[in-house]
């Protein structure tokens, strides 16, 4: 289950490979579009309808977010700050 406690274990600039080891399974690469933005986006689906997403630039996490069982989105920004967006 992905939640705030899980997101707090993730640090900005953590290596992508480390994140995969923490989660335990490889993600699905997402976000391919005609708009070219720096980085690659990855997604994991968790138990209890939770989700975990990261944006990786040069092999390091620059942004991450989770959707909790209560459908609250919580973001870890590039400065290491955690913010709840609500439902």
Secondary structure, DSSP 8 states (H G I E B T S, - for coil): ---HHHHHT--TT-BHHHHHHHHSS--EEE---SS--SSEEEEEE-GGG-EEEEEEETTEEEEEEEE-TT--EEEE-TTS-EEEEE-
